[in-house]
Amino acid sequence: MHEKQKHLYVGVDLHKQHHVAVIINCWQEKLGELKFENKSAAFSTFLLNIDKLMEEGLIPVFGLEDVGGY
């Protein structure tokens, strides 16, 4: 298995009130989209939802939008 296939890619678009995450595989196929509040209590639920999308042996990689405006 190629190294890129071992990861689940999560791109997070950051906003003041909420965040939106898009999850893709190495073939750029969209596996899901999650919207969650910008509160510390929402992050654990967000990570649990990511965990549900993961197949055995995959490692999540997170990319965050630059927050230079905030």
All heavy atoms as TSV, in Angstrom:
chain	resi	resn	atom	element	x	y	z
A	1	MET	N	N	0.848	-1.178	0.000
A	1	MET	CA	C	0.000	0.000	0.000
A	1	MET	C	C	0.896	1.244	0.000
A	1	MET	O	O	1.842	1.338	0.772
A	1	MET	CB	C	-0.913	-0.005	1.234
A	1	MET	CG	C	-1.795	1.216	1.327
A	1	MET	SD	S	-2.824	1.315	2.820
A	1	MET	CE	C	-3.953	-0.024	2.590
A	2	HIS	N	N	0.591	2.182	-0.873
A	2	HIS	CA	C	1.346	3.431	-0.939
A	2	HIS	C	C	1.097	4.246	0.335
A	2	HIS	O	O	0.018	4.196	0.923
A	2	HIS	CB	C	0.915	4.233	-2.169
A	2	HIS	CG	C	1.822	5.378	-2.458
A	2	HIS	ND1	N	1.712	6.587	-1.815
A	2	HIS	CD2	C	2.866	5.493	-3.306
A	2	HIS	CE1	C	2.647	7.407	-2.259
A	2	HIS	NE2	N	3.364	6.770	-3.179
A	3	GLU	N	N	2.091	5.005	0.738
A	3	GLU	CA	C	2.017	5.790	1.983
A	3	GLU	C	C	0.800	6.714	2.015
A	3	GLU	O	O	0.159	6.892	3.045
A	3	GLU	CB	C	3.299	6.601	2.159
A	3	GLU	CG	C	3.446	7.252	3.503
A	3	GLU	CD	C	3.587	6.272	4.648
A	3	GLU	OE1	O	4.135	5.180	4.457
A	3	GLU	OE2	O	3.140	6.611	5.753
A	4	LYS	N	N	0.450	7.332	0.873
A	4	LYS	CA	C	-0.686	8.253	0.818
A	4	LYS	C	C	-2.012	7.548	1.101
A	4	LYS	O	O	-2.959	8.169	1.572
A	4	LYS	CB	C	-0.765	8.933	-0.547
A	4	LYS	CG	C	0.360	9.894	-0.805
A	4	LYS	CD	C	0.229	10.531	-2.165
A	4	LYS	CE	C	1.387	11.466	-2.426
A	4	LYS	NZ	N	1.284	12.090	-3.747
A	5	GLN	N	N	-2.085	6.257	0.815
A	5	GLN	CA	C	-3.321	5.503	1.038
A	5	GLN	C	C	-3.552	5.185	2.508
A	5	GLN	O	O	-4.630	4.745	2.876
A	5	GLN	CB	C	-3.282	4.192	0.241
A	5	GLN	CG	C	-3.345	4.410	-1.248
A	5	GLN	CD	C	-3.193	3.102	-1.994
A	5	GLN	OE1	O	-2.091	2.597	-2.151
A	5	GLN	NE2	N	-4.312	2.559	-2.423
A	6	LYS	N	N	-2.582	5.420	3.342
A	6	LYS	CA	C	-2.680	5.114	4.769
A	6	LYS	C	C	-3.296	6.259	5.571
A	6	LYS	O	O	-3.373	6.178	6.784
A	6	LYS	CB	C	-1.299	4.784	5.328
A	6	LYS	CG	C	-0.676	3.552	4.721
A	6	LYS	CD	C	0.698	3.318	5.282
A	6	LYS	CE	C	1.351	2.120	4.618
A	6	LYS	NZ	N	2.712	1.906	5.107
A	7	HIS	N	N	-3.696	7.335	4.872
A	7	HIS	CA	C	-4.191	8.515	5.570
A	7	HIS	C	C	-5.606	8.886	5.151
A	7	HIS	O	O	-6.034	8.593	4.037
A	7	HIS	CB	C	-3.266	9.703	5.315
A	7	HIS	CG	C	-1.906	9.515	5.879
A	7	HIS	ND1	N	-0.897	8.925	5.178
A	7	HIS	CD2	C	-1.403	9.821	7.088
A	7	HIS	CE1	C	0.189	8.881	5.926
A	7	HIS	NE2	N	-0.097	9.422	7.095
A	8	LEU	N	N	-6.295	9.518	6.058
A	8	LEU	CA	C	-7.591	10.152	5.813
A	8	LEU	C	C	-7.333	11.648	5.971
A	8	LEU	O	O	-6.781	12.079	6.979
A	8	LEU	CB	C	-8.599	9.678	6.866
A	8	LEU	CG	C	-10.040	10.075	6.680
A	8	LEU	CD1	C	-10.631	9.308	5.498
A	8	LEU	CD2	C	-10.831	9.773	7.924
A	9	TYR	N	N	-7.673	12.420	4.964
A	9	TYR	CA	C	-7.332	13.847	4.939
A	9	TYR	C	C	-8.534	14.688	5.366
A	9	TYR	O	O	-9.618	14.552	4.812
A	9	TYR	CB	C	-6.851	14.238	3.542
A	9	TYR	CG	C	-5.634	13.437	3.139
A	9	TYR	CD1	C	-5.757	12.238	2.452
A	9	TYR	CD2	C	-4.363	13.872	3.486
A	9	TYR	CE1	C	-4.645	11.495	2.102
A	9	TYR	CE2	C	-3.244	13.138	3.145
A	9	TYR	CZ	C	-3.396	11.941	2.449
A	9	TYR	OH	O	-2.282	11.198	2.118
A	10	VAL	N	N	-8.326	15.545	6.358
A	10	VAL	CA	C	-9.396	16.367	6.919
A	10	VAL	C	C	-8.990	17.831	6.781
A	10	VAL	O	O	-8.049	18.293	7.426
A	10	VAL	CB	C	-9.634	16.039	8.413
A	10	VAL	CG1	C	-10.795	16.842	8.956
A	10	VAL	CG2	C	-9.849	14.541	8.614
A	11	GLY	N	N	-9.697	18.553	5.925
A	11	GLY	CA	C	-9.456	19.981	5.751
A	11	GLY	C	C	-10.506	20.756	6.530
A	11	GLY	O	O	-11.699	20.502	6.386
A	12	VAL	N	N	-10.069	21.680	7.359
A	12	VAL	CA	C	-10.995	22.413	8.222
A	12	VAL	C	C	-11.012	23.896	7.827
A	12	VAL	O	O	-9.969	24.554	7.828
A	12	VAL	CB	C	-10.631	22.267	9.717
A	12	VAL	CG1	C	-11.659	22.960	10.594
A	12	VAL	CG2	C	-10.516	20.795	10.098
A	13	ASP	N	N	-12.201	24.376	7.469
A	13	ASP	CA	C	-12.427	25.788	7.145
A	13	ASP	C	C	-12.908	26.459	8.428
A	13	ASP	O	O	-13.977	26.132	8.948
A	13	ASP	CB	C	-13.471	25.896	6.038
A	13	ASP	CG	C	-13.636	27.302	5.504
A	13	ASP	OD1	O	-12.794	28.170	5.804
A	13	ASP	OD2	O	-14.620	27.544	4.783
A	14	LEU	N	N	-12.109	27.368	8.943
A	14	LEU	CA	C	-12.379	27.979	10.248
A	14	LEU	C	C	-13.224	29.244	10.104
A	14	LEU	O	O	-12.973	30.071	9.238
A	14	LEU	CB	C	-11.062	28.309	10.940
A	14	LEU	CG	C	-10.097	27.131	11.098
A	14	LEU	CD1	C	-8.767	27.617	11.609
A	14	LEU	CD2	C	-10.687	26.070	11.987
A	15	HIS	N	N	-14.218	29.361	10.965
A	15	HIS	CA	C	-15.083	30.539	11.012
A	15	HIS	C	C	-15.217	30.983	12.466
A	15	HIS	O	O	-14.898	30.242	13.383
A	15	HIS	CB	C	-16.472	30.228	10.441
A	15	HIS	CG	C	-16.441	29.782	9.019
A	15	HIS	ND1	N	-16.357	30.655	7.972
A	15	HIS	CD2	C	-16.470	28.538	8.481
A	15	HIS	CE1	C	-16.346	29.976	6.843
A	15	HIS	NE2	N	-16.409	28.686	7.127
A	16	LYS	N	N	-15.725	32.167	12.664
A	16	LYS	CA	C	-15.837	32.711	14.021
A	16	LYS	C	C	-16.820	31.912	14.881
A	16	LYS	O	O	-16.546	31.626	16.043
A	16	LYS	CB	C	-16.266	34.173	13.955
A	16	LYS	CG	C	-16.078	34.922	15.230
A	16	LYS	CD	C	-16.302	36.412	15.029
A	16	LYS	CE	C	-15.921	37.184	16.248
A	16	LYS	NZ	N	-16.003	38.626	16.040
A	17	GLN	N	N	-17.984	31.548	14.343
A	17	GLN	CA	C	-19.027	30.858	15.104
A	17	GLN	C	C	-18.981	29.332	14.965
A	17	GLN	O	O	-19.377	28.616	15.863
A	17	GLN	CB	C	-20.414	31.348	14.681
A	17	GLN	CG	C	-20.622	32.836	14.881
A	17	GLN	CD	C	-20.512	33.242	16.339
A	17	GLN	OE1	O	-20.977	32.539	17.233
A	17	GLN	NE2	N	-19.870	34.365	16.584
A	18	HIS	N	N	-18.537	28.845	13.800
A	18	HIS	CA	C	-18.511	27.405	13.547
A	18	HIS	C	C	-17.358	27.079	12.600
A	18	HIS	O	O	-16.766	27.976	12.005
A	18	HIS	CB	C	-19.843	26.935	12.951
A	18	HIS	CG	C	-20.082	27.482	11.583
A	18	HIS	ND1	N	-20.641	28.736	11.375
A	18	HIS	CD2	C	-19.822	26.974	10.357
A	18	HIS	CE1	C	-20.716	28.957	10.080
A	18	HIS	NE2	N	-20.222	27.906	9.434
A	19	HIS	N	N	-17.073	25.806	12.476
A	19	HIS	CA	C	-16.048	25.318	11.550
A	19	HIS	C	C	-16.694	24.273	10.643
A	19	HIS	O	O	-17.657	23.608	11.030
A	19	HIS	CB	C	-14.883	24.679	12.299
A	19	HIS	CG	C	-14.222	25.569	13.294
A	19	HIS	ND1	N	-13.947	26.896	13.056
A	19	HIS	CD2	C	-13.783	25.317	14.556
A	19	HIS	CE1	C	-13.347	27.417	14.113
A	19	HIS	NE2	N	-13.248	26.480	15.043
A	20	VAL	N	N	-16.136	24.111	9.454
A	20	VAL	CA	C	-16.606	23.095	8.522
A	20	VAL	C	C	-15.404	22.241	8.121
A	20	VAL	O	O	-14.382	22.766	7.698
A	20	VAL	CB	C	-17.245	23.725	7.264
A	20	VAL	CG1	C	-17.686	22.641	6.292
A	20	VAL	CG2	C	-18.421	24.611	7.649
A	21	ALA	N	N	-15.547	20.931	8.261
A	21	ALA	CA	C	-14.480	20.005	7.890
A	21	ALA	C	C	-14.948	19.148	6.721
A	21	ALA	O	O	-16.083	18.673	6.711
A	21	ALA	CB	C	-14.127	19.116	9.078
A	22	VAL	N	N	-14.073	18.963	5.751
A	22	VAL	CA	C	-14.329	18.068	4.628
A	22	VAL	C	C	-13.297	16.954	4.712
A	22	VAL	O	O	-12.104	17.203	4.887
A	22	VAL	CB	C	-14.234	18.806	3.282
A	22	VAL	CG1	C	-14.342	17.839	2.124
A	22	VAL	CG2	C	-15.321	19.866	3.189
A	23	ILE	N	N	-13.765	15.721	4.580
A	23	ILE	CA	C	-12.915	14.557	4.708
A	23	ILE	C	C	-12.791	13.899	3.345
A	23	ILE	O	O	-13.803	13.619	2.691
A	23	ILE	CB	C	-13.498	13.562	5.732
A	23	ILE	CG1	C	-13.652	14.235	7.096
A	23	ILE	CG2	C	-12.613	12.340	5.864
A	23	ILE	CD1	C	-14.993	14.832	7.353
A	24	ILE	N	N	-11.553	13.657	2.902
A	24	ILE	CA	C	-11.311	12.997	1.619
A	24	ILE	C	C	-10.292	11.880	1.796
A	24	ILE	O	O	-9.574	11.818	2.799
A	24	ILE	CB	C	-10.814	13.997	0.543
A	24	ILE	CG1	C	-9.477	14.608	0.933
A	24	ILE	CG2	C	-11.843	15.083	0.270
A	24	ILE	CD1	C	-8.816	15.425	-0.172
A	25	ASN	N	N	-10.230	11.008	0.791
A	25	ASN	CA	C	-9.191	9.982	0.770
A	25	ASN	C	C	-8.080	10.428	-0.183
A	25	ASN	O	O	-8.116	11.537	-0.714
A	25	ASN	CB	C	-9.769	8.618	0.391
A	25	ASN	CG	C	-10.424	8.607	-0.971
A	25	ASN	OD1	O	-10.163	9.449	-1.826
A	25	ASN	ND2	N	-11.295	7.640	-1.193
A	26	CYS	N	N	-7.102	9.580	-0.435
A	26	CYS	CA	C	-5.959	9.969	-1.259
A	26	CYS	C	C	-6.327	10.137	-2.732
A	26	CYS	O	O	-5.543	10.706	-3.496
A	26	CYS	CB	C	-4.820	8.974	-1.093
A	26	CYS	SG	S	-5.131	7.355	-1.785
A	27	TRP	N	N	-7.499	9.673	-3.137
A	27	TRP	CA	C	-7.959	9.840	-4.526
A	27	TRP	C	C	-8.866	11.053	-4.656
A	27	TRP	O	O	-9.543	11.218	-5.647
A	27	TRP	CB	C	-8.678	8.584	-5.005
A	27	TRP	CG	C	-7.763	7.409	-5.065
A	27	TRP	CD1	C	-6.851	7.109	-6.039
A	27	TRP	CD2	C	-7.655	6.371	-4.098
A	27	TRP	NE1	N	-6.187	5.972	-5.729
A	27	TRP	CE2	C	-6.652	5.487	-4.543
A	27	TRP	CE3	C	-8.291	6.109	-2.890
A	27	TRP	CZ2	C	-6.285	4.351	-3.817
A	27	TRP	CZ3	C	-7.920	4.984	-2.177
A	27	TRP	CH2	C	-6.936	4.128	-2.647
A	28	GLN	N	N	-8.887	11.882	-3.622
A	28	GLN	CA	C	-9.682	13.105	-3.557
A	28	GLN	C	C	-11.183	12.839	-3.677
A	28	GLN	O	O	-11.939	13.659	-4.159
A	28	GLN	CB	C	-9.215	14.119	-4.606
A	28	GLN	CG	C	-7.795	14.543	-4.383
A	28	GLN	CD	C	-7.329	15.575	-5.378
A	28	GLN	OE1	O	-8.092	16.103	-6.168
A	28	GLN	NE2	N	-6.042	15.870	-5.339
A	29	GLU	N	N	-11.603	11.684	-3.193
A	29	GLU	CA	C	-13.026	11.360	-3.120
A	29	GLU	C	C	-13.552	11.874	-1.786
A	29	GLU	O	O	-12.986	11.568	-0.730
A	29	GLU	CB	C	-13.243	9.845	-3.216
A	29	GLU	CG	C	-12.782	9.259	-4.523
A	29	GLU	CD	C	-12.777	7.737	-4.503
A	29	GLU	OE1	O	-12.559	7.137	-3.432
A	29	GLU	OE2	O	-12.981	7.166	-5.573
A	30	LYS	N	N	-14.618	12.652	-1.845
A	30	LYS	CA	C	-15.202	13.223	-0.624
A	30	LYS	C	C	-15.924	12.128	0.153
A	30	LYS	O	O	-16.820	11.469	-0.351
A	30	LYS	CB	C	-16.175	14.335	-0.991
A	30	LYS	CG	C	-16.725	15.084	0.186
A	30	LYS	CD	C	-17.613	16.235	-0.283
A	30	LYS	CE	C	-18.259	16.961	0.841
A	30	LYS	NZ	N	-19.112	18.068	0.366
A	31	LEU	N	N	-15.520	11.937	1.396
A	31	LEU	CA	C	-16.102	10.908	2.255
A	31	LEU	C	C	-17.108	11.477	3.241
A	31	LEU	O	O	-17.904	10.736	3.796
A	31	LEU	CB	C	-14.987	10.177	3.021
A	31	LEU	CG	C	-13.884	9.559	2.156
A	31	LEU	CD1	C	-12.808	8.981	3.039
A	31	LEU	CD2	C	-14.460	8.521	1.220
A	32	GLY	N	N	-17.043	12.769	3.468
A	32	GLY	CA	C	-17.974	13.369	4.405
A	32	GLY	C	C	-17.688	14.837	4.619
A	32	GLY	O	O	-16.650	15.363	4.221
A	33	GLU	N	N	-18.659	15.489	5.248
A	33	GLU	CA	C	-18.540	16.904	5.603
A	33	GLU	C	C	-19.186	17.084	6.962
A	33	GLU	O	O	-20.291	16.596	7.202
A	33	GLU	CB	C	-19.234	17.773	4.562
A	33	GLU	CG	C	-19.085	19.254	4.792
A	33	GLU	CD	C	-19.668	20.077	3.660
A	33	GLU	OE1	O	-19.496	19.698	2.490
A	33	GLU	OE2	O	-20.308	21.099	3.974
A	34	LEU	N	N	-18.484	17.760	7.853
A	34	LEU	CA	C	-18.976	17.975	9.210
A	34	LEU	C	C	-18.946	19.463	9.534
A	34	LEU	O	O	-17.973	20.145	9.244
A	34	LEU	CB	C	-18.091	17.236	10.222
A	34	LEU	CG	C	-17.962	15.729	10.050
A	34	LEU	CD1	C	-16.865	15.200	10.956
A	34	LEU	CD2	C	-19.281	15.056	10.362
A	35	LYS	N	N	-20.004	19.948	10.144
A	35	LYS	CA	C	-20.056	21.327	10.629
A	35	LYS	C	C	-20.182	21.255	12.149
A	35	LYS	O	O	-20.999	20.499	12.671
A	35	LYS	CB	C	-21.258	22.060	10.029
A	35	LYS	CG	C	-21.348	23.515	10.423
A	35	LYS	CD	C	-22.500	24.199	9.701
A	35	LYS	CE	C	-22.621	25.643	10.109
A	35	LYS	NZ	N	-23.715	26.336	9.397
A	36	PHE	N	N	-19.351	22.017	12.840
A	36	PHE	CA	C	-19.396	21.990	14.304
A	36	PHE	C	C	-19.103	23.376	14.851
A	36	PHE	O	O	-18.445	24.193	14.210
A	36	PHE	CB	C	-18.436	20.938	14.871
A	36	PHE	CG	C	-16.995	21.124	14.475
A	36	PHE	CD1	C	-16.092	21.692	15.364
A	36	PHE	CD2	C	-16.529	20.727	13.233
A	36	PHE	CE1	C	-14.773	21.858	15.019
A	36	PHE	CE2	C	-15.206	20.890	12.878
A	36	PHE	CZ	C	-14.326	21.453	13.768
A	37	GLU	N	N	-19.625	23.617	16.034
A	37	GLU	CA	C	-19.491	24.933	16.665
A	37	GLU	C	C	-18.047	25.199	17.096
A	37	GLU	O	O	-17.299	24.274	17.399
A	37	GLU	CB	C	-20.402	25.033	17.883
A	37	GLU	CG	C	-21.881	25.068	17.545
A	37	GLU	CD	C	-22.707	25.302	18.781
A	37	GLU	OE1	O	-22.799	26.477	19.199
A	37	GLU	OE2	O	-23.224	24.319	19.326
A	38	ASN	N	N	-17.689	26.457	17.129
A	38	ASN	CA	C	-16.370	26.872	17.586
A	38	ASN	C	C	-16.394	26.999	19.113
A	38	ASN	O	O	-16.327	28.080	19.678
A	38	ASN	CB	C	-15.974	28.198	16.934
A	38	ASN	CG	C	-14.561	28.598	17.268
A	38	ASN	OD1	O	-13.826	27.847	17.877
A	38	ASN	ND2	N	-14.192	29.795	16.885
A	39	LYS	N	N	-16.526	25.857	19.759
A	39	LYS	CA	C	-16.511	25.758	21.219
A	39	LYS	C	C	-15.626	24.583	21.585
A	39	LYS	O	O	-15.618	23.566	20.880
A	39	LYS	CB	C	-17.906	25.456	21.772
A	39	LYS	CG	C	-18.925	26.518	21.629
A	39	LYS	CD	C	-20.120	26.083	22.460
A	39	LYS	CE	C	-21.399	26.660	21.983
A	39	LYS	NZ	N	-22.541	26.187	22.742
A	40	SER	N	N	-14.930	24.696	22.677
A	40	SER	CA	C	-14.047	23.600	23.082
A	40	SER	C	C	-14.817	22.301	23.299
A	40	SER	O	O	-14.308	21.217	23.021
A	40	SER	CB	C	-13.248	23.979	24.329
A	40	SER	OG	O	-14.111	24.314	25.387
A	41	ALA	N	N	-16.054	22.380	23.766
A	41	ALA	CA	C	-16.862	21.181	24.002
A	41	ALA	C	C	-17.213	20.445	22.713
A	41	ALA	O	O	-17.452	19.238	22.730
A	41	ALA	CB	C	-18.148	21.557	24.743
A	42	ALA	N	N	-17.212	21.126	21.572
A	42	ALA	CA	C	-17.591	20.510	20.297
A	42	ALA	C	C	-16.452	19.723	19.666
A	42	ALA	O	O	-16.688	18.872	18.806
A	42	ALA	CB	C	-18.083	21.575	19.327
A	43	PHE	N	N	-15.217	19.958	20.067
A	43	PHE	CA	C	-14.086	19.321	19.413
A	43	PHE	C	C	-14.010	17.824	19.678
A	43	PHE	O	O	-13.651	17.056	18.788
A	43	PHE	CB	C	-12.784	20.018	19.801
A	43	PHE	CG	C	-12.618	21.343	19.122
A	43	PHE	CD1	C	-13.080	22.500	19.714
A	43	PHE	CD2	C	-12.023	21.431	17.874
A	43	PHE	CE1	C	-12.955	23.723	19.089
A	43	PHE	CE2	C	-11.887	22.649	17.232
A	43	PHE	CZ	C	-12.351	23.802	17.839
A	44	SER	N	N	-14.347	17.393	20.880
A	44	SER	CA	C	-14.299	15.949	21.154
A	44	SER	C	C	-15.342	15.205	20.318
A	44	SER	O	O	-15.064	14.115	19.808
A	44	SER	CB	C	-14.485	15.664	22.645
A	44	SER	OG	O	-15.718	16.178	23.094
A	45	THR	N	N	-16.517	15.785	20.144
A	45	THR	CA	C	-17.545	15.183	19.295
A	45	THR	C	C	-17.080	15.159	17.843
A	45	THR	O	O	-17.284	14.179	17.127
A	45	THR	CB	C	-18.876	15.947	19.411
A	45	THR	OG1	O	-19.268	15.974	20.782
A	45	THR	CG2	C	-19.959	15.306	18.578
A	46	PHE	N	N	-16.446	16.236	17.408
A	46	PHE	CA	C	-15.893	16.296	16.059
A	46	PHE	C	C	-14.899	15.157	15.832
A	46	PHE	O	O	-14.956	14.446	14.822
A	46	PHE	CB	C	-15.226	17.652	15.837
A	46	PHE	CG	C	-14.324	17.715	14.645
A	46	PHE	CD1	C	-14.821	17.564	13.367
A	46	PHE	CD2	C	-12.968	17.938	14.802
A	46	PHE	CE1	C	-13.977	17.635	12.259
A	46	PHE	CE2	C	-12.129	18.012	13.713
A	46	PHE	CZ	C	-12.635	17.857	12.438
A	47	LEU	N	N	-13.985	14.947	16.768
A	47	LEU	CA	C	-12.998	13.877	16.629
A	47	LEU	C	C	-13.646	12.496	16.646
A	47	LEU	O	O	-13.198	11.594	15.928
A	47	LEU	CB	C	-11.932	13.998	17.719
A	47	LEU	CG	C	-11.034	15.230	17.605
A	47	LEU	CD1	C	-10.102	15.313	18.802
A	47	LEU	CD2	C	-10.259	15.216	16.298
A	48	LEU	N	N	-14.692	12.319	17.430
A	48	LEU	CA	C	-15.416	11.040	17.430
A	48	LEU	C	C	-16.069	10.787	16.076
A	48	LEU	O	O	-16.075	9.656	15.586
A	48	LEU	CB	C	-16.472	11.019	18.539
A	48	LEU	CG	C	-15.944	10.893	19.957
A	48	LEU	CD1	C	-17.084	11.069	20.961
A	48	LEU	CD2	C	-15.254	9.550	20.162
A	49	ASN	N	N	-16.613	11.842	15.452
A	49	ASN	CA	C	-17.210	11.697	14.125
A	49	ASN	C	C	-16.160	11.362	13.072
A	49	ASN	O	O	-16.430	10.581	12.153
A	49	ASN	CB	C	-17.976	12.962	13.740
A	49	ASN	CG	C	-19.261	13.103	14.515
A	49	ASN	OD1	O	-19.898	12.125	14.855
A	49	ASN	ND2	N	-19.634	14.328	14.804
A	50	ILE	N	N	-14.981	11.921	13.190
A	50	ILE	CA	C	-13.879	11.579	12.283
A	50	ILE	C	C	-13.517	10.109	12.466
A	50	ILE	O	O	-13.319	9.375	11.504
A	50	ILE	CB	C	-12.636	12.479	12.540
A	50	ILE	CG1	C	-12.936	13.927	12.183
A	50	ILE	CG2	C	-11.419	11.962	11.788
A	50	ILE	CD1	C	-13.201	14.182	10.721
A	51	ASP	N	N	-13.443	9.676	13.715
A	51	ASP	CA	C	-13.096	8.288	14.022
A	51	ASP	C	C	-14.090	7.305	13.390
A	51	ASP	O	O	-13.699	6.232	12.930
A	51	ASP	CB	C	-13.028	8.102	15.542
A	51	ASP	CG	C	-12.355	6.816	15.935
A	51	ASP	OD1	O	-11.283	6.519	15.364
A	51	ASP	OD2	O	-12.891	6.105	16.805
A	52	LYS	N	N	-15.355	7.667	13.333
A	52	LYS	CA	C	-16.374	6.801	12.724
A	52	LYS	C	C	-16.153	6.613	11.225
A	52	LYS	O	O	-16.515	5.591	10.663
A	52	LYS	CB	C	-17.766	7.388	12.959
A	52	LYS	CG	C	-18.234	7.333	14.384
A	52	LYS	CD	C	-19.582	8.005	14.529
A	52	LYS	CE	C	-19.987	8.132	15.980
A	52	LYS	NZ	N	-21.252	8.877	16.148
A	53	LEU	N	N	-15.568	7.613	10.573
A	53	LEU	CA	C	-15.325	7.542	9.129
A	53	LEU	C	C	-14.052	6.780	8.770
A	53	LEU	O	O	-13.848	6.408	7.626
A	53	LEU	CB	C	-15.229	8.955	8.541
A	53	LEU	CG	C	-16.506	9.767	8.534
A	53	LEU	CD1	C	-16.205	11.218	8.148
A	53	LEU	CD2	C	-17.513	9.167	7.564
A	54	MET	N	N	-13.217	6.546	9.755
A	54	MET	CA	C	-11.921	5.924	9.488
A	54	MET	C	C	-12.024	4.412	9.381
A	54	MET	O	O	-12.694	3.773	10.175
A	54	MET	CB	C	-10.933	6.314	10.577
A	54	MET	CG	C	-10.617	7.785	10.526
A	54	MET	SD	S	-9.321	8.294	11.632
A	54	MET	CE	C	-8.089	7.093	11.341
A	55	GLU	N	N	-11.330	3.893	8.392
A	55	GLU	CA	C	-11.205	2.450	8.250
A	55	GLU	C	C	-10.017	1.988	9.087
A	55	GLU	O	O	-9.161	2.789	9.470
A	55	GLU	CB	C	-10.992	2.089	6.792
A	55	GLU	CG	C	-12.167	2.437	5.901
A	55	GLU	CD	C	-11.883	2.128	4.448
A	55	GLU	OE1	O	-10.930	1.394	4.148
A	55	GLU	OE2	O	-12.626	2.644	3.604
A	56	GLU	N	N	-9.951	0.695	9.327
A	56	GLU	CA	C	-8.867	0.106	10.119
A	56	GLU	C	C	-7.505	0.463	9.527
A	56	GLU	O	O	-7.282	0.327	8.331
A	56	GLU	CB	C	-9.032	-1.411	10.151
A	56	GLU	CG	C	-8.027	-2.128	11.009
A	56	GLU	CD	C	-8.300	-1.948	12.488
A	56	GLU	OE1	O	-9.463	-1.809	12.862
A	56	GLU	OE2	O	-7.329	-1.950	13.254
A	57	GLY	N	N	-6.612	0.957	10.358
A	57	GLY	CA	C	-5.250	1.228	9.943
A	57	GLY	C	C	-5.008	2.605	9.341
A	57	GLY	O	O	-3.862	2.943	9.044
A	58	LEU	N	N	-6.052	3.409	9.139
A	58	LEU	CA	C	-5.861	4.747	8.580
A	58	LEU	C	C	-5.461	5.739	9.668
A	58	LEU	O	O	-5.862	5.604	10.820
A	58	LEU	CB	C	-7.133	5.238	7.898
A	58	LEU	CG	C	-7.524	4.560	6.602
A	58	LEU	CD1	C	-8.800	5.185	6.046
A	58	LEU	CD2	C	-6.418	4.652	5.570
A	59	ILE	N	N	-4.697	6.729	9.270
A	59	ILE	CA	C	-4.249	7.776	10.183
A	59	ILE	C	C	-4.797	9.104	9.673
A	59	ILE	O	O	-4.612	9.436	8.505
A	59	ILE	CB	C	-2.711	7.833	10.224
A	59	ILE	CG1	C	-2.156	6.490	10.693
A	59	ILE	CG2	C	-2.228	8.971	11.124
A	59	ILE	CD1	C	-0.670	6.336	10.473
A	60	PRO	N	N	-5.477	9.882	10.525
A	60	PRO	CA	C	-5.998	11.169	10.057
A	60	PRO	C	C	-4.896	12.220	9.948
A	60	PRO	O	O	-3.973	12.262	10.760
A	60	PRO	CB	C	-7.014	11.554	11.131
A	60	PRO	CG	C	-6.518	10.896	12.366
A	60	PRO	CD	C	-5.856	9.619	11.911
A	61	VAL	N	N	-5.008	13.057	8.913
A	61	VAL	CA	C	-4.115	14.192	8.722
A	61	VAL	C	C	-5.008	15.417	8.635
A	61	VAL	O	O	-5.932	15.457	7.827
A	61	VAL	CB	C	-3.278	14.045	7.438
A	61	VAL	CG1	C	-2.450	15.290	7.190
A	61	VAL	CG2	C	-2.406	12.816	7.504
A	62	PHE	N	N	-4.765	16.407	9.478
A	62	PHE	CA	C	-5.596	17.601	9.543
A	62	PHE	C	C	-4.882	18.788	8.910
A	62	PHE	O	O	-3.696	19.001	9.155
A	62	PHE	CB	C	-5.946	17.938	11.003
A	62	PHE	CG	C	-6.801	16.913	11.661
A	62	PHE	CD1	C	-6.239	15.806	12.288
A	62	PHE	CD2	C	-8.178	17.039	11.652
A	62	PHE	CE1	C	-7.024	14.858	12.898
A	62	PHE	CE2	C	-8.983	16.089	12.261
A	62	PHE	CZ	C	-8.403	15.001	12.880
A	63	GLY	N	N	-5.642	19.543	8.114
A	63	GLY	CA	C	-5.148	20.788	7.548
A	63	GLY	C	C	-6.112	21.892	7.924
A	63	GLY	O	O	-7.320	21.750	7.751
A	64	LEU	N	N	-5.587	22.976	8.474
A	64	LEU	CA	C	-6.427	24.086	8.919
A	64	LEU	C	C	-6.193	25.314	8.052
A	64	LEU	O	O	-5.060	25.623	7.694
A	64	LEU	CB	C	-6.124	24.443	10.375
A	64	LEU	CG	C	-6.238	23.328	11.392
A	64	LEU	CD1	C	-5.821	23.834	12.768
A	64	LEU	CD2	C	-7.643	22.780	11.438
A	65	GLU	N	N	-7.275	26.010	7.756
A	65	GLU	CA	C	-7.194	27.277	7.030
A	65	GLU	C	C	-6.438	28.290	7.877
A	65	GLU	O	O	-6.553	28.300	9.101
A	65	GLU	CB	C	-8.609	27.770	6.729
A	65	GLU	CG	C	-8.648	29.097	6.053
A	65	GLU	CD	C	-10.062	29.648	5.951
A	65	GLU	OE1	O	-10.891	29.356	6.828
A	65	GLU	OE2	O	-10.304	30.378	4.996
A	66	ASP	N	N	-5.697	29.159	7.232
A	66	ASP	CA	C	-5.000	30.233	7.921
A	66	ASP	C	C	-6.018	31.154	8.599
A	66	ASP	O	O	-7.039	31.499	8.013
A	66	ASP	CB	C	-4.169	31.031	6.920
A	66	ASP	CG	C	-3.389	32.156	7.564
A	66	ASP	OD1	O	-3.189	32.126	8.788
A	66	ASP	OD2	O	-2.998	33.068	6.827
A	67	VAL	N	N	-5.761	31.533	9.824
A	67	VAL	CA	C	-6.707	32.386	10.566
A	67	VAL	C	C	-6.148	33.791	10.759
A	67	VAL	O	O	-6.406	34.440	11.760
A	67	VAL	CB	C	-7.070	31.760	11.934
A	67	VAL	CG1	C	-7.828	30.477	11.749
A	67	VAL	CG2	C	-5.830	31.523	12.768
A	68	GLY	N	N	-5.407	34.274	9.789
A	68	GLY	CA	C	-4.791	35.581	9.883
A	68	GLY	C	C	-5.789	36.709	10.093
A	68	GLY	O	O	-5.462	37.736	10.675
A	69	GLY	N	N	-7.028	36.525	9.656
A	69	GLY	CA	C	-8.054	37.560	9.811
A	69	GLY	C	C	-8.623	37.659	11.211
A	69	GLY	O	O	-9.275	38.629	11.559
A	70	TYR	N	N	-8.394	36.647	12.053
A	70	TYR	CA	C	-8.935	36.657	13.401
A	70	TYR	C	C	-7.827	36.911	14.393
A	70	TYR	O	O	-7.585	36.382	15.330
A	70	TYR	CB	C	-9.665	35.338	13.712
A	70	TYR	CG	C	-10.910	35.181	12.906
A	70	TYR	CD1	C	-10.990	34.222	11.910
A	70	TYR	CD2	C	-12.006	36.000	13.124
A	70	TYR	CE1	C	-12.142	34.078	11.167
A	70	TYR	CE2	C	-13.159	35.859	12.378
A	70	TYR	CZ	C	-13.212	34.887	11.408
A	70	TYR	OH	O	-14.351	34.747	10.646
